Amino acid sequence: RMNAMIADMPSQSSRVDPERQQHIIDAALRVIASRGVAGTSHRVVAASARALRLHDILFDGMHDLLHQAFDQFARAPY
């Protein structure tokens, strides 16, 4: 029963301000460009974005943040 209740809850990323989320994604892309994926961490992205605990507040974890950042990068016009 608990799993069904959790599955029906909206994800954290669906409850946030889209502009703030975009700011974090932009920061993640800057960090990836300068440090590479291996050098990208919650702390480094948060410092770049001047945010606190961004992965807990805005995304469903680092994987979600990286997925959204790479998805945006792949869709960007050249």
DSSP file with accessible surface (Angstrom, degrees, kcal/mol):
  #  RESIDUE AA STRUCTURE BP1 BP2  ACC     N-H-->O    O-->H-N    N-H-->O    O-->H-N    TCO  KAPPA ALPHA  PHI   PSI    X-CA   Y-CA   Z-CA
    1    1 A R     >        0   0  256      0, 0.0     4,-1.9     0, 0.0     5,-0.1   0.000 360.0 360.0 360.0 -43.2    0.0    0.0    0.0
    2    2 A M  H  >  +     0   0  119      1,-0.2     4,-2.6     2,-0.2     5,-0.2   0.909 360.0  53.0 -63.1 -41.1    2.8    2.4    0.9
    3    3 A N  H  > S+     0   0  133      1,-0.2     4,-2.4     2,-0.2    -1,-0.2   0.888 108.2  50.7 -61.3 -38.8    4.5    1.8   -2.4
    4    4 A A  H  > S+     0   0   57      2,-0.2     4,-1.4     1,-0.2    -1,-0.2   0.903 110.4  49.6 -66.0 -38.5    1.3    2.6   -4.3
    5    5 A M  H  X S+     0   0  118     -4,-1.9     4,-0.6     2,-0.2    -2,-0.2   0.921 112.3  47.4 -65.9 -42.3    0.9    5.9   -2.3
    6    6 A I  H >< S+     0   0   96     -4,-2.6     3,-1.1     1,-0.2    -2,-0.2   0.912 108.6  54.8 -65.8 -40.5    4.5    6.9   -3.0
    7    7 A A  H 3< S+     0   0   80     -4,-2.4    -1,-0.2     1,-0.3    -2,-0.2   0.825 106.5  52.3 -63.6 -29.6    4.1    6.1   -6.7
    8    8 A D  H 3< S+     0   0  139     -4,-1.4    -1,-0.3    -3,-0.2    -2,-0.2   0.612  88.7  99.3 -82.7 -11.0    1.1    8.4   -7.0
    9    9 A M  S << S-     0   0  115     -3,-1.1     3,-0.1    -4,-0.6     2,-0.1  -0.504  82.8-109.7 -75.9 142.3    2.9   11.3   -5.4
   10   10 A P        -     0   0   75      0, 0.0    -1,-0.1     0, 0.0    -2,-0.1  -0.395  39.1-104.4 -67.1 148.2    4.3   14.0   -7.8
   11   11 A S    >   -     0   0   47      1,-0.1     3,-1.0    -4,-0.1     4,-0.4  -0.310  27.0-112.5 -67.9 159.9    8.1   14.0   -8.1
   12   12 A Q  G >  S+     0   0   69      1,-0.3     3,-1.8     2,-0.2    -1,-0.1   0.898 116.7  59.2 -59.6 -39.5   10.0   16.8   -6.4
   13   13 A S  G >  S+     0   0   20      1,-0.3     3,-0.7     2,-0.2    -1,-0.3   0.732  98.7  58.5 -66.8 -19.5   11.0   18.3   -9.7
   14   14 A S  G <  S+     0   0   76     -3,-1.0    -1,-0.3     1,-0.2    -2,-0.2   0.584 103.1  54.3 -83.8  -7.0    7.3   18.7  -10.7
   15   15 A R  G <  S+     0   0  140     -3,-1.8     2,-0.2    -4,-0.4    -1,-0.2   0.193  92.3  93.3-108.8  14.9    6.7   20.9   -7.6
   16   16 A V  S <  S-     0   0   31     -3,-0.7    42,-0.1    42,-0.1     3,-0.0  -0.667  85.7 -89.5-111.8 165.7    9.4   23.5   -8.2
   17   17 A D     >  -     0   0   90     -2,-0.2     4,-2.5     1,-0.2     5,-0.2  -0.561  33.3-143.7 -69.0 120.4    9.7   26.9   -9.8
   18   18 A P  H  > S+     0   0   95      0, 0.0     4,-2.5     0, 0.0     5,-0.2   0.851  98.2  53.9 -59.4 -34.2   10.7   26.3  -13.4
   19   19 A E  H  > S+     0   0  158      2,-0.2     4,-2.0     1,-0.2     5,-0.1   0.912 110.4  45.9 -68.0 -40.2   13.0   29.3  -13.5
   20   20 A R  H  > S+     0   0   97      2,-0.2     4,-1.9    -3,-0.2    -1,-0.2   0.913 112.2  51.2 -67.8 -41.0   14.9   28.2  -10.5
   21   21 A Q  H  X S+     0   0   25     -4,-2.5     4,-2.4     1,-0.2    -2,-0.2   0.923 109.3  51.0 -61.9 -41.0   15.2   24.7  -11.9
   22   22 A Q  H  X S+     0   0   68     -4,-2.5     4,-2.8     1,-0.2    -1,-0.2   0.895 105.9  55.8 -63.3 -38.3   16.5   26.1  -15.1
   23   23 A H  H  X S+     0   0   87     -4,-2.0     4,-2.0     1,-0.2    -1,-0.2   0.913 109.3  46.6 -59.3 -42.9   19.1   28.1  -13.2
   24   24 A I  H  X S+     0   0    0     -4,-1.9     4,-2.6     2,-0.2    -2,-0.2   0.905 111.2  51.1 -67.5 -42.2   20.3   24.9  -11.6
   25   25 A I  H  X S+     0   0    7     -4,-2.4     4,-2.5     2,-0.2    -2,-0.2   0.931 109.6  50.7 -61.5 -43.3   20.4   23.1  -14.9
   26   26 A D  H  X S+     0   0   60     -4,-2.8     4,-2.1     1,-0.2    -1,-0.2   0.915 110.4  49.6 -59.9 -41.7   22.4   26.0  -16.4
   27   27 A A  H  X S+     0   0    0     -4,-2.0     4,-2.5    -5,-0.2    -2,-0.2   0.916 109.2  52.0 -63.3 -41.9   24.8   25.8  -13.5
   28   28 A A  H  X S+     0   0    0     -4,-2.6     4,-2.9     1,-0.2    -2,-0.2   0.918 108.8  50.4 -61.4 -42.5   25.2   22.0  -14.0
   29   29 A L  H  X S+     0   0   37     -4,-2.5     4,-2.4     1,-0.2    -1,-0.2   0.893 109.9  50.5 -64.4 -37.7   26.0   22.5  -17.7
   30   30 A R  H  X S+     0   0  117     -4,-2.1     4,-2.0     2,-0.2    -1,-0.2   0.924 112.2  47.1 -63.7 -43.3   28.7   25.1  -16.7
   31   31 A V  H  X>S+     0   0    5     -4,-2.5     4,-3.3     2,-0.2     5,-0.6   0.931 111.7  49.9 -65.6 -44.1   30.2   22.7  -14.2
   32   32 A I  H  X5S+     0   0   23     -4,-2.9     4,-2.0     1,-0.2    -1,-0.2   0.921 110.9  50.7 -60.3 -41.7   30.2   19.8  -16.7
   33   33 A A  H  <5S+     0   0   89     -4,-2.4    -1,-0.2    -5,-0.2    -2,-0.2   0.874 120.0  34.7 -64.5 -36.3   31.8   22.0  -19.3
   34   34 A S  H  <5S+     0   0   94     -4,-2.0    -2,-0.2    -5,-0.2    -1,-0.2   0.833 135.4  19.1 -90.2 -31.3   34.6   23.1  -17.0
   35   35 A R  H  X5S-     0   0  153     -4,-3.3     4,-0.5    -5,-0.2    -3,-0.2   0.508  99.8-123.4-116.0 -12.2   35.2   20.0  -14.8
   36   36 A G  T ><< -     0   0   30     -4,-2.0     3,-0.5    -5,-0.6     4,-0.2  -0.006  41.0 -70.2  82.5 166.7   33.7   17.1  -16.9
   37   37 A V  G >4 S+     0   0   75      1,-0.2     3,-1.8     2,-0.2    -1,-0.2   0.906 132.9  57.4 -63.2 -40.2   31.0   14.8  -15.6
   38   38 A A  G 34 S+     0   0  109      1,-0.3    -1,-0.2    -6,-0.1    -2,-0.2   0.817 107.3  49.1 -63.0 -27.3   33.4   13.1  -13.2
   39   39 A G  G << S+     0   0   25     -4,-0.5     2,-0.5    -3,-0.5    -1,-0.3   0.348  89.4 103.3 -92.2   5.8   34.0   16.4  -11.5
   40   40 A T    <   +     0   0   17     -3,-1.8     2,-0.3    -4,-0.2     3,-0.1  -0.797  44.1 156.0 -94.5 126.2   30.4   17.3  -11.2
   41   41 A S     >  -     0   0   47     -2,-0.5     4,-2.5     1,-0.1     5,-0.3  -0.908  55.6-101.2-140.2 168.4   28.8   16.9   -7.8
   42   42 A H  H  > S+     0   0   59     -2,-0.3     4,-2.7     1,-0.2    12,-0.2   0.928 121.4  48.5 -55.3 -47.1   25.9   18.3   -5.8
   43   43 A R  H  > S+     0   0  213      2,-0.2     4,-2.5     1,-0.2    -1,-0.2   0.899 111.2  48.3 -64.3 -42.7   28.2   20.6   -3.9
   44   44 A V  H  > S+     0   0   32      2,-0.2     4,-2.3     1,-0.2    -1,-0.2   0.925 114.9  45.0 -67.0 -43.6   30.0   22.0   -7.0
   45   45 A V  H  X S+     0   0    0     -4,-2.5     4,-2.3     2,-0.2    -2,-0.2   0.936 113.3  51.0 -65.5 -42.7   26.7   22.6   -8.9
   46   46 A A  H  X>S+     0   0   11     -4,-2.7     5,-2.6    -5,-0.3     4,-0.8   0.918 110.7  48.6 -61.6 -41.9   25.1   24.2   -5.8
   47   47 A A  H ><5S+     0   0   72     -4,-2.5     3,-0.6     1,-0.2    -1,-0.2   0.919 111.3  50.0 -64.7 -41.1   28.1   26.5   -5.4
   48   48 A S  H 3<5S+     0   0   46     -4,-2.3    -1,-0.2     1,-0.2    -2,-0.2   0.871 118.4  38.7 -63.9 -35.4   28.0   27.5   -9.0
   49   49 A A  H 3<5S-     0   0    4     -4,-2.3    -1,-0.2    -5,-0.2    -2,-0.2   0.471 107.5-125.1 -91.9  -4.9   24.2   28.2   -8.8
   50   50 A R  T <<5 +     0   0  236     -4,-0.8     2,-0.3    -3,-0.6    -3,-0.2   0.945  67.0 132.7  55.3  49.8   24.5   29.7   -5.3
   51   51 A A      < -     0   0   14     -5,-2.6     2,-0.5    -6,-0.1    -1,-0.2  -0.874  53.9-127.9-125.5 161.0   21.9   27.3   -4.0
   52   52 A L  S    S-     0   0  141     -2,-0.3     5,-0.1     1,-0.2    -9,-0.0  -0.936  81.6 -15.3-112.9 132.8   21.7   25.0   -1.0
   53   53 A R  S >> S+     0   0  163     -2,-0.5     4,-1.6     1,-0.1     3,-0.8   0.860  73.5 171.2  49.0  47.2   20.9   21.3   -1.2
   54   54 A L  H 3>> +     0   0    0      1,-0.2     4,-2.8   -12,-0.2     5,-0.8   0.845  69.5  57.4 -59.4 -35.1   19.7   21.6   -4.8
   55   55 A H  H 345S+     0   0   44      1,-0.2     6,-0.8     2,-0.2     4,-0.4   0.834 109.3  45.2 -69.7 -29.3   19.4   17.9   -5.3
   56   56 A D  H <45S+     0   0   56     -3,-0.8    -1,-0.2     2,-0.1    -2,-0.2   0.807 123.1  34.8 -78.8 -30.5   17.0   17.4   -2.4
   57   57 A I  H  <5S+     0   0   76     -4,-1.6    -2,-0.2    -5,-0.1    -3,-0.2   0.880 129.5  21.8 -93.0 -43.3   14.9   20.4   -3.3
   58   58 A L  T  <5S+     0   0    2     -4,-2.8     2,-0.3    -5,-0.2    -3,-0.2   0.664 117.4  35.6-106.9 -21.5   14.7   20.6   -7.1
   59   59 A F  S   <S-     0   0    0     -5,-0.8     2,-0.2    -4,-0.4     3,-0.1  -0.899  74.9-114.0-134.8 163.8   15.5   17.2   -8.5
   60   60 A D  S    S-     0   0   83     -2,-0.3     3,-0.2     1,-0.2     4,-0.2  -0.128  87.7 -57.5 -88.4  36.5   15.0   13.5   -7.7
   61   61 A G  S  > S-     0   0   22     -6,-0.8     4,-2.0    -2,-0.2    -1,-0.2  -0.465  73.3 -59.7 113.8 175.1   18.8   13.1   -7.2
   62   62 A M  H  > S+     0   0   34      1,-0.2     4,-2.9     2,-0.2     5,-0.3   0.880 129.5  58.1 -62.9 -38.4   22.0   13.7   -9.2
   63   63 A H  H  > S+     0   0  156      1,-0.2     4,-2.7     2,-0.2    -1,-0.2   0.929 107.1  48.2 -58.9 -43.7   20.9   11.3  -11.9
   64   64 A D  H  > S+     0   0   28      2,-0.2     4,-2.6     1,-0.2     5,-0.2   0.926 112.0  49.3 -62.9 -44.5   17.8   13.4  -12.5
   65   65 A L  H  X S+     0   0    0     -4,-2.0     4,-2.6     2,-0.2    -2,-0.2   0.950 113.8  45.1 -60.9 -49.0   19.8   16.6  -12.7
   66   66 A L  H  X S+     0   0   35     -4,-2.9     4,-2.9     1,-0.2     5,-0.3   0.913 112.2  52.8 -62.7 -41.2   22.3   15.2  -15.1
   67   67 A H  H  X S+     0   0  113     -4,-2.7     4,-2.4    -5,-0.3    -1,-0.2   0.941 112.1  44.5 -59.2 -47.4   19.6   13.6  -17.2
   68   68 A Q  H  X S+     0   0   45     -4,-2.6     4,-2.3     2,-0.2    -1,-0.2   0.896 113.7  50.6 -66.9 -38.1   17.7   17.0  -17.5
   69   69 A A  H  X S+     0   0    0     -4,-2.6     4,-2.5    -5,-0.2    -2,-0.2   0.950 114.2  43.1 -64.7 -47.6   20.9   18.9  -18.2
   70   70 A F  H  X S+     0   0   86     -4,-2.9     4,-2.7     2,-0.2    -2,-0.2   0.875 112.2  54.4 -67.9 -35.1   22.0   16.5  -21.0
   71   71 A D  H  X S+     0   0   62     -4,-2.4     4,-1.5    -5,-0.3    -1,-0.2   0.944 110.7  45.6 -62.7 -45.2   18.5   16.4  -22.4
   72   72 A Q  H  X S+     0   0   59     -4,-2.3     4,-0.8     2,-0.2    -2,-0.2   0.923 112.8  50.7 -63.5 -42.9   18.5   20.2  -22.6
   73   73 A F  H >< S+     0   0  128     -4,-2.5     3,-0.9     1,-0.2    -2,-0.2   0.921 109.2  51.0 -60.9 -42.9   22.0   20.2  -24.2
   74   74 A A  H 3< S+     0   0   65     -4,-2.7    -1,-0.2     1,-0.2    -2,-0.2   0.809 112.1  47.1 -66.9 -28.2   21.0   17.7  -26.8
   75   75 A R  H 3< S+     0   0  185     -4,-1.5    -1,-0.2    -3,-0.2    -2,-0.2   0.523  85.2 115.2 -90.6  -6.8   17.9   19.7  -27.8
   76   76 A A  S << S-     0   0   43     -3,-0.9     2,-0.1    -4,-0.8    -3,-0.0  -0.379  72.7-112.5 -67.4 139.9   19.7   23.0  -28.0
   77   77 A P              0   0  127      0, 0.0    -1,-0.1     0, 0.0    -2,-0.1  -0.439 360.0 360.0 -70.1 147.0   19.8   24.6  -31.5
   78   78 A Y              0   0  241     -2,-0.1     0, 0.0     0, 0.0     0, 0.0  -0.553 360.0 360.0 -90.4 360.0   23.3   24.7  -33.0
